[in-house]
Amino acid sequence: MPKLGYVVYKLTFPNGKIYIGKDIGGEGHSLRYFGSWNNAIVEADFTLEQLKDFSVRKEILFEASEKEAVTKKESELIRRYQSSDPDVGYNRTHSRRKRDS
């Protein structure tokens, strides 16, 4: 059975917002891992009815055998996709203030 290495992935939520994350645990990517996004922030964007039928799309954007390469690429992709912007996504790192300092 083929196995992915360490990865950077993009989650797309039903409202179109995204989350960029990495999976560098164990020996490589786990299909069941969906990141460490803030549940309360995501839930606040949806009604109770919407949360009852909820699908998230997961796309692998980058794969490598070295954790350091994945960590570097994750930061790059968070900036590229602007997923720290609350209007775009659910990442809460790499804000403009942090990049400018």
Sequence and secondary structure as in RCSB ss.txt:
>XXXX:A:sequence
MPKLGYVVYKLTFPNGKIYIGKDIGGEGHSLRYFGSWNNAIVEADFTLEQLKDFSVRKEILFEASEKEAVTKKES
ELIRRYQSSDPDVGYNRTHSRRKRDS
>XXXX:A:secstr
     EEEEEEE TTS EEEEEE STTS  TT      HHHHHTTS HHHHTS   EEEEEEEES HHHHHHHHH
HHHHHHTTTSTTTB   SS HHHHH 
